[in-house]
Amino acid sequence: MKHAYIFPGQGAQFSGMGKSLYEQNAAAKAYFEQANDILGFRITDVMFGGTDEELKQTNVTQPAIFLHSVILFQTTPDLLPDAVAGHSLGEFSALVANKVLSFEDGLRLVAKRAAAMQRACEANPSTMAAVLGLDDARVEEICAQFTDEVVVPANYNCPGQLVISGSIEGIKQACERMKAAGAKRALVLPVGGAFHSPLMDAAREELAAAVANVTFNNPTCPVYQNVDASPYIDPELIQQNIVDQLTSPVRWTQTIQKMVANGVTHFTEVGPGNVLQGLVKKIAKEVTVDGIS
């Protein structure tokens, strides 16, 4: 019986996130203030009282979710994971939880990742769409039909829910083809770019340069990484996978399936919202799922 801790990605943010933690826990407050100093602006002001629009800015969203997740984990006593995983951005939170990255290095990398992704989005206007009710293999087949436009699978969230990523025209055409193939829904998402696609290549290069200057330590437990859903304990491989993740799909369905096959019976989501709890229940009905938020 193994207990895994899992960490959410972009989209889980909400106004007021972390406020009660800041007000009620002295150690948490110290972490938040340290984060304000590292980032060079008071991210706590936006997290605790910002509008949805302000929170949606990539340079705020990613550090905000990372901070909420990591500070919750660091200030909740007696959390001893047998394994960790994170969805996209959440992988950085997971790497602080299993001691591969320090809090400070994790936050700096997340801030650099967010800025690099923002620049990539501005250089290549692009988008993503959620495809519901279609078999993964069929979605992959339709994506592979596009040769002049970028259209790729981006997030394997759970059976029957796959997010695709690519050029604006490509995604528009792909949504029509998905519906024609029998998808219940294929809807363009309100995101600023084609995350986890080749259009993030410039961001990947920027992140690789930043990661090269950071110490990756030996983990306290395996991290199941997005790129291939496999468990890793080698710091060098973990480092490479965190970079490759930017242009590769998030294999969340496969990650949970592999964790269960390797003996995980209890999943705890740490951070804002409960999206991952819902996905885990759809992937593996037999496990225990809860959250710390």
Residue pairs with C-beta under 8 A, 6 or more apart in sequence:
1 263
1 265
1 266
2 82
2 83
2 259
2 262
2 263
2 264
2 265
2 266
3 80
3 81
3 82
3 264
3 265
3 266
3 267
3 268
4 81
4 82
4 83
4 84
4 85
4 224
4 259
4 264
4 266
4 267
4 268
5 73
5 79
5 81
5 83
5 84
5 94
5 97
5 267
5 268
5 269
5 270
6 84
6 85
6 86
6 87
6 90
6 94
6 267
6 268
6 269
6 270
6 276
6 280
7 69
7 73
7 84
7 85
7 86
7 87
7 90
7 91
7 93
7 94
7 97
7 269
7 270
7 271
7 276
8 65
8 69
8 86
8 87
8 90
8 269
8 271
8 272
8 273
8 275
8 276
9 65
9 86
9 87
9 88
9 89
9 90
9 250
10 58
10 61
10 62
10 65
10 88
10 89
10 195
11 275
12 65
12 271
12 272
12 273
12 275
13 55
13 56
13 61
13 64
13 65
13 272
14 52
14 55
14 272
14 273
15 47
15 48
15 49
15 50
15 51
15 52
15 55
16 47
16 48
16 49
17 47
17 48
17 64
17 65
17 68
17 272
18 28
18 32
18 44
18 47
18 48
18 64
18 67
18 68
18 71
19 47
19 48
21 28
21 68
21 71
21 72
21 75
22 28
22 29
22 32
22 44
22 48
23 29
25 75
27 74
27 75
28 71
28 72
28 74
28 75
31 67
31 70
31 71
31 74
31 75
31 103
32 44
32 67
32 71
33 44
34 103
34 104
35 43
35 44
35 63
35 67
35 107
36 42
36 43
36 44
38 104
38 107
38 108
38 111
39 63
39 107
39 111
43 60
43 63
43 64
43 67
46 54
46 55
46 60
46 64
47 55
47 60
47 64
47 67
47 68
50 60
54 60
55 61
55 64
58 114
58 115
58 117
58 118
58 121
58 192
59 111
59 114
59 115
59 118
61 114
62 89
62 110
62 111
62 113
62 114
62 117
63 107
63 110
63 111
63 114
65 89
65 90
65 93
65 271
65 272
66 89
66 92
66 93
66 106
66 107
66 110
67 107
68 271
68 272
69 90
69 93
69 270
69 271
69 272
70 93
70 96
70 97
70 103
70 106
70 107
72 270
72 271
72 292
72 293
73 79
73 93
73 96
73 97
73 270
73 292
74 96
74 103
76 270
76 292
79 97
79 270
81 97
81 98
81 220
81 221
82 221
82 264
83 221
83 222
83 223
83 224
83 231
83 259
83 262
83 264
84 94
84 95
84 97
84 98
84 221
84 222
84 223
84 224
85 91
85 94
85 223
85 224
85 225
85 255
85 256
85 259
86 92
86 93
86 94
86 95
86 226
87 155
87 226
87 250
87 252
87 275
87 276
88 155
88 195
88 196
88 226
88 245
88 250
89 110
89 113
90 271
90 276
91 223
91 225
91 226
91 242
91 245
92 101
92 106
92 109
92 110
92 113
92 242
93 106
93 270
93 271
94 223
95 101
95 106
95 216
95 219
95 223
95 238
95 242
96 102
96 103
96 106
97 270
98 219
98 220
98 221
98 222
98 223
99 217
99 218
99 219
99 220
100 216
100 217
100 218
100 219
100 223
100 235
100 238
101 109
101 214
101 216
101 217
102 215
105 214
105 215
108 210
108 214
109 207
109 210
109 211
109 214
112 206
112 207
112 210
113 203
113 207
113 210
113 246
115 206
116 202
116 203
116 206
116 207
116 210
117 193
117 195
117 200
117 203
117 246
118 192
119 202
119 203
119 206
120 193
120 199
120 200
120 201
120 202
120 203
121 192
121 193
123 202
124 167
124 193
124 194
124 199
125 168
125 193
126 150
126 165
126 166
126 167
126 168
126 171
126 193
126 194
126 197
126 199
127 165
127 166
127 168
127 171
127 188
127 189
127 191
127 193
127 194
128 154
128 163
128 164
128 165
128 166
128 171
128 188
128 189
128 191
128 193
128 194
128 195
129 163
129 164
129 171
129 174
129 175
129 186
129 187
129 188
129 189
130 161
130 162
130 163
130 185
130 186
130 187
130 189
131 139
131 161
131 162
131 163
131 164
131 175
131 178
131 183
131 185
131 186
132 160
132 161
132 183
132 184
132 185
132 186
133 160
133 182
133 183
133 184
133 185
134 160
134 162
134 178
134 181
134 182
134 183
134 184
135 160
136 153
136 156
136 159
136 162
136 253
138 181
138 182
139 153
139 162
139 164
139 178
140 153
142 151
142 174
142 177
142 178
142 181
143 151
143 152
143 153
143 164
143 174
145 177
146 166
146 170
146 173
146 174
149 166
149 167
149 169
149 170
149 173
150 165
150 166
150 167
150 170
150 194
150 197
150 198
150 199
151 164
151 165
151 166
151 167
151 170
151 171
151 173
151 174
152 164
152 165
152 166
152 196
152 197
152 198
152 249
153 162
153 163
153 164
153 165
153 249
154 163
154 164
154 165
154 194
154 195
154 196
154 197
154 249
154 250
155 162
155 163
155 196
155 249
155 250
155 252
156 162
156 249
156 250
156 251
156 252
156 253
156 254
157 163
157 250
157 252
157 253
157 279
158 252
158 253
158 279
158 282
158 283
159 253
159 282
159 283
160 282
161 279
161 282
163 189
164 171
164 174
164 178
165 171
165 194
165 195
165 196
165 197
165 199
166 174
166 194
166 197
166 199
167 194
167 199
171 188
171 194
172 188
174 186
175 186
175 187
175 188
176 186
178 186
179 185
179 186
193 199
193 200
194 200
195 246
196 245
196 246
196 247
196 248
196 249
196 250
197 247
198 247
200 246
200 247
201 247
203 246
204 243
204 244
204 246
204 247
207 242
207 243
207 246
208 243
211 239
211 242
211 243
216 235
216 236
216 238
216 239
217 235
218 233
218 235
219 232
219 233
219 235
219 238
222 231
222 232
222 233
223 231
223 232
223 233
223 238
224 230
224 231
224 232
224 255
224 258
224 259
225 231
225 232
225 238
225 241
225 242
225 245
225 255
226 241
226 245
226 248
226 249
226 250
226 251
226 252
226 255
227 241
227 244
227 245
227 248
227 251
228 241
228 251
228 254
229 251
229 254
229 255
229 257
229 258
230 258
231 258
231 262
232 238
232 241
252 279
252 283
253 283
256 267
256 279
256 280
256 283
256 284
257 283
257 284
259 267
260 284
260 286
260 287
264 287
265 287
265 288
266 287
266 288
266 289
266 290
267 276
267 277
267 280
267 287
267 288
267 289
267 290
268 289
268 290
268 291
268 292
269 276
269 277
269 280
269 289
269 290
269 291
269 292
269 293
270 291
270 292
270 293
271 292
271 293
272 293
273 293
274 291
274 293
277 289
277 290
277 291
280 287
280 289
281 289
